[in-house]
Amino acid sequence: MAYLGNPGRTIAVLEKYNFNFRKNFGQNFLIDDHILTKIVDAAGITDEDCVLEIGPGIGTMTQYLCERARKVIAVEIDNSLIPILNDTLSEYDNVTIINKDILKVDIAALAEEYNEGRPIKVVANLPYYITTPIVMGLFESLVPLESITVMVQKEVAERMQTGPGSKDYGALSLSVAFYSKAEVIAVVSPNCFIPKPKVESSVIRMTLHKQKPVEVKDETFLFAIIRASFQQRRKTLINGLSNAGLPGVTKEDVRNALIQMGKPETVRGETFTLEEFATLANLLYRE
Ligand code: SAM
């Protein structure tokens, strides 16, 4: 039974092992049964699923996942948590604990080994200091993925889900839109964690597109254009892109592309939709 989603039982485990929180690993453990159930429900875990949990901590959410999934792979960097996980997860035979930095794990190989290469689901209360590298790494690698349901800092969830015109709109929003359909599931108070984080959190679910929403000649070039457009937000696209050192892209090329798109010379990247960035990238791309 999943028994850890409760402050008293979590504190008892921490005391039993004399556990010291490591701030540099972003350790804020969930203690709220309602939120834990909501995350696992939102991820739509069934007994056919293979789930990757990033950062299981003392195994709280892992217990909920083990109750529902066929297989759970839990990757934890902090070796002082491994004996605790072996204890709190001892009643489950469908979990594999891996003591590694998630950024150095070959996740595609795990999907191959534990799910015959079929798409896996990622569920996590993420360590906030590496949210973007984890999420972008998952998107950009060749990992077969069905969905990513994660707790992140509330502001980051807003950046992930927003569109043109908002101050939060940027390269992260466009990457998330390119790869997935994102929905914020819940806003979570600091009171739901031990220790309490200084910020509010959100649970966001990103369901990967079966087919990309835009067609581009070269994805790497699209993202080079997007990053360059937001590097200096206050600059016009013409200035931002022609100063970015993109191979073969001159100021004249950008001006001509904007004319073809019916856009004024003064336009800024923050007003462009994903479709418009795709059109611009295709116009500027040289084989
Ligand atoms: N899942 C637990 C929960 O909800 O109570 C803990 C979540 S806590 C926010 C983040 C967890 O990620 C911690 O256990 C931390 O040690 C682990 N972690 C931090 N950096 C990591 C990394 N690079 N690779 C794997 N795990 C990491």
Residues whose N, C-alpha, C, O or C-beta is under 5 A from the ligand:
A	BS01	SAM	F25 G26 Q27 N28 F29 L30 I54 G55 P56 G57 T60 M61 V75 E76 I77 D78 K100 D101 I102 L103 N125 L126 P127
